[in-house]
């Protein structure tokens, strides 16, 4: 009976299948990709690091650290730093990361160069490997030369890839590899230079986890670190964990929409089958038999949807490496694992049955007398099974959310958020029905009264369609508004008072000459910021070395190990706001120096106004006290500081300077950079216009990924919408036939249907948009802490598009009525 009845209702049942296929496809595809990503990270962790483990330090290792390094026997060594380079061939200049390597690094993976022999011979021949994209930009070929500081080297080849680099990490400062023996001759490593020393080890026999637990704490004391390839694997896994969580949530929303589609479709489908169920019971069918007939149907739908969704997922996951290639440091090798495939099939059956049980319970209470009654409503089931089913659905949502997120609080918050949104949408639809019923325009034209009656009379579609339309609109509009907020945080104001070029690492004796170079290029120096390098010696009287050994400390580790670059000035800047204490502009007295610290520094150092901090400034201990705490907007593309001293204290300390200016176009920037590199090779220049372009490009890619994944939710919502409207097709046909039999013209029937679906589409979309605006305002205020200006695009595009879609689907229901006679339509519908 289940099979026979399904064949007669195959069109409607296929819409049920479509309600879940996309949700299953999204979940399974993402699970497959997540497993592949995790397996690839584990398999390629050595190639990603290039060694079994490494020791790195931001300063030349002291005697104690060097003894530890020597005892382990490093197999390769590197020093790297950011600097400007020049191409003598055409005068081009660029900020790059210079990597001076000695030894056979990498031990795993390989340096990909063109020609291939360049990676093997560059150290012996004394050449440089230059980023391939950089060479294309400046029209440079192997055999040309590159000037690194005071040294000019031949370019041995184009560097395509090296272990540890990603497209994003190399976009601002492309890598240039040279033999280590030339580093001293470049004269680029000077006081204040930002540099990193790395020692690489090839060790297949040692227990790396034991080595990390034993050696790393000893190195921490001297501000060095030991990183193993297994730690790299864990760190990369955590790095992409949030991406996976986001993708899983989007897929789960698509799945949830499919569940709603099943519940609503089955509800209308079962209502149409009540008379058939009553006939079966008249012929002797038991409650159990009539219930199982439709339960088997729904389980079959779930099985078919799960299989189709799983098959679609296998093809869909092939697109993920392409979508995320700019965010991954390696190519992902895809393979099919059985677990997500089984999950898709089981999930399809489970969610279909679970979300269909509530309407299916109606079949249990159908009386044989129902076949004789005009009213087609079944007796409502008791409250107890309804409550049990609702509890099971909530537990299913929570369990699945927890399985995806691996966090109880997040899973609970997500389930509560879903219930709140559905409750609001359901409450809005109920209020609309009550409001229309109470304030019904009895004297209005018949073609207006009839669609308004359809909003609240029995078998109405108001609740189902407003929830489906509203949720889909809410999702896409929230994503759109959030994208606007994120992009607004990165916008640079194009004004001559807002610097967009920064010159770094200027030695004190070079400041006047560099300023003259700016003036010769008709550029005004906006800021001249002194930087003084220092480390913390003690916090509230406790030495840093003591805190480093204290496993119960509350002070964050980075505070103890960090080399701070501080400045001094007499006023706050635009990105700062005083939270507590008093700002001290100048200090010329004796005793402890009042300083200002940022809010995050205060939190991680467990420091408050009045606490004492002692800094080691190039060997000189300087006692300070916290005079004020500032809130700093770190999202602004300008120099912000954790620690700021008052004027009159650090002027004579060893320091270097940063100059900022505004450049109007690329030519002016290129001319200035060329002049600075020729005269001052140690000075680094960052063109913030280029940085902003890179950030905007990255955000565009992130936004594209978000919209790509949101597409599944929206498309599933549209299919649910189509299914919800189409499942009432036969009910609407009978009503339209009755109207036509009573003398209504095609034009009137068309107008009645169009107005009903216009009201439903408009109310659902508008409710979803308003909820999205409220949610975006809350995100802007509490998460992004940015002003929110709603875009008009969702109101101009999303709103009319969804309304037109609803009207179009609704009108397609009554086409048979308009084209055929009432008797033909009734026979066809029967």
Secondary structure, DSSP 4 states (H G I P E B T S, - for coil): -HHHHHHHTHHHHHHHHHHHHHHHHHHHHHHHHHHHHHHHHHHHHHHHHSSSEEEEESS---HHHHHHHHHH--SEEEEEEEEEEEETTTTEEEEEEEEEEEES--SSS--EEESTHHHHHHHHHT-EEEEHHHHHHTT--TTSEEEETTEEEEEEEEEEE-TT--TTHHHHSEEEEEEGGGHHHHT---TT--EEEEEEE--SSS-HHHHHHHHHHHHHHTTEEEEEHHHHHHHHHHHTHHHHHHHHHHHHHHHHHHHHHHHHHHHHHHHHTHHHHHHHHHTT--HHHHHHHHHHHHHHHHHHHHHHHHHHHHHHGGGHHHHTGGG-SSPPPP---HHHHHHHHHHHHHHHHHHHHHHHHHHHT--GGGGT-S--PPPPPPHHHHHHHHHHHHHHHHHHHHHHH--HHHHHHHHHHHHHHHHHHHHHHHHHHHHHHHT--TTS-HHHHHHHHHTTSTT--HHHHHHHHHHHHHHHHHHHHHHHHHHHTTPPP--TTS--EEEEEEEGGGHHHHHHHHHHTT--EEEEEEEEEEEEEEETTEEHHHHHH-TT--S-HHHHH--EEEEE-SS--TTEEEEEE----B--SSSSEEEEEEHHHHHHHT--TT-EEEEEETTEEEEEEEEEEEEE-TTSSS---SEEEPBTSSTTSS-EEEEEE---SHHHHHHHHHHHHHH-TT-EEEEHHHHHHHHHHHHHHHHHHHHHHHHHHHHHHHHHHHHHHHTTHHHHHHHHHHHHHTT--HHHHHHHHHHHHHHHHHHHHHHHHHHHHHHHHHIIIIII-------SHIIIIIHHHHHHHHHHHHHHHTHHHHHS-HHHHHHHH-
